[in-house]
């Protein structure tokens, strides 16, 4: 099982989109400052997650969220 997730920085209110196999472990890693791209924005809260059977499906969804169409969809569905 693979997960696409959205985190929100409590510090600055910005979002981070990612994918992983273990959500609890990944959130702990983000909040411990071990991820270079997010360490200056900790702590994070989990806003949304979606589970998929394959890594490929998860990555496609993550890339969609990072696109303008994905951003619009997330806003229209009150996810962010």
Long-range contacts (C-beta under 8 A, 24 or more apart in sequence): 1-51, 1-52, 1-53, 2-51, 2-52, 2-53, 2-54, 2-55, 2-57, 2-58, 3-49, 3-50, 3-51, 3-52, 3-58, 4-49, 4-50, 4-52, 4-58, 4-61, 4-62, 4-65, 5-46, 5-48, 5-49, 5-50, 6-46, 6-47, 6-48, 6-49, 6-65, 6-74, 6-79, 6-80, 7-38, 7-44, 7-45, 7-46, 7-47, 8-44, 8-45, 8-47, 8-80, 9-38, 9-41, 9-42, 9-43, 9-44, 10-43, 10-44, 10-45, 11-41, 11-42, 11-43, 12-41, 14-41, 15-47, 15-80, 16-41, 16-44, 17-62, 17-65, 17-66, 18-62, 19-55, 19-58, 19-59, 19-61, 19-62, 23-49, 47-79, 47-80, 48-79, 48-80
